[in-house]
Amino acid sequence: MPRSKQKTLGWLKARYGATVRARYTTIWLQAHSRYRCPKCMFRSLERVSIGIWRCRKCGLTIAGGAYQPTTKIK
């Protein structure tokens, strides 16, 4: 049987409901993935804390969004 395309967080198990788990998984993956650094253009920008992003290669530190380095203006 093919595996599910949606990534899940195993520690949540069957708690909180499917919708909440799906939203949390999306946010968790956004916050913990690496992004392209605007200075050196490598995929090495990591989240340090809420709204603070640091490049592991060139050491650039920028302020950005809570879960992504750039945010959309609505």
C-alpha positions as CSV (number, residue, x, y, z in Angstrom):
1,M,0.0,0.0,0.0
2,P,1.4,3.4,-0.9
3,R,2.5,5.7,1.9
4,S,0.6,8.9,2.7
5,K,1.9,12.0,1.1
6,Q,1.2,14.1,4.2
7,K,3.9,14.1,6.8
8,T,2.8,13.4,10.3
9,L,4.3,14.1,13.7
10,G,4.3,10.7,15.4
11,W,4.3,12.1,19.0
12,L,0.8,13.6,18.5
13,K,-0.6,10.1,17.8
14,A,-4.5,10.2,17.8
15,R,-4.9,13.3,19.9
16,Y,-6.3,16.8,19.0
17,G,-8.1,15.8,15.8
18,A,-7.0,15.5,12.2
19,T,-7.4,19.2,11.2
20,V,-5.3,20.5,14.1
21,R,-2.6,17.9,13.4
22,A,-2.5,18.8,9.7
23,R,-2.2,22.5,10.5
24,Y,0.5,21.9,13.1
25,T,2.4,19.7,10.7
26,T,2.4,22.4,8.1
27,I,3.6,25.1,10.5
28,W,6.2,22.8,12.0
29,L,7.7,21.9,8.6
30,Q,7.8,25.6,7.6
31,A,9.7,26.5,10.8
32,H,12.2,23.7,10.7
33,S,13.1,23.7,7.0
34,R,16.1,25.6,5.6
35,Y,15.6,28.6,3.3
36,R,17.8,30.5,0.8
37,C,20.0,33.2,2.4
38,P,19.5,36.6,0.7
39,K,23.2,37.4,1.0
40,C,25.1,34.2,-0.1
41,M,22.2,32.4,-1.8
42,F,22.8,29.1,-0.2
43,R,20.0,27.0,1.4
44,S,21.4,27.6,4.9
45,L,19.0,30.0,6.6
46,E,17.7,28.5,9.8
47,R,15.3,29.7,12.5
48,V,17.0,30.6,15.7
49,S,14.0,31.8,17.6
50,I,10.6,33.4,16.9
51,G,11.3,35.8,14.0
52,I,15.1,35.5,14.0
53,W,16.8,33.7,11.2
54,R,20.5,33.0,10.8
55,C,22.6,31.8,7.9
56,R,24.9,28.9,8.8
57,K,27.3,29.7,6.0
58,C,27.9,33.5,6.0
59,G,26.5,34.3,9.5
60,L,23.9,36.8,8.4
61,T,21.2,37.3,11.0
62,I,17.8,38.8,9.8
63,A,14.5,39.4,11.3
64,G,11.6,37.8,9.6
65,G,8.3,36.0,10.2
66,A,7.7,33.5,13.0
67,Y,7.6,30.5,10.8
68,Q,9.1,31.7,7.5
69,P,11.8,34.3,6.8
70,T,9.5,36.3,4.6
71,T,5.8,36.9,5.1
72,K,3.0,37.9,2.7
73,I,1.2,41.2,3.1
74,K,-2.5,40.7,3.0
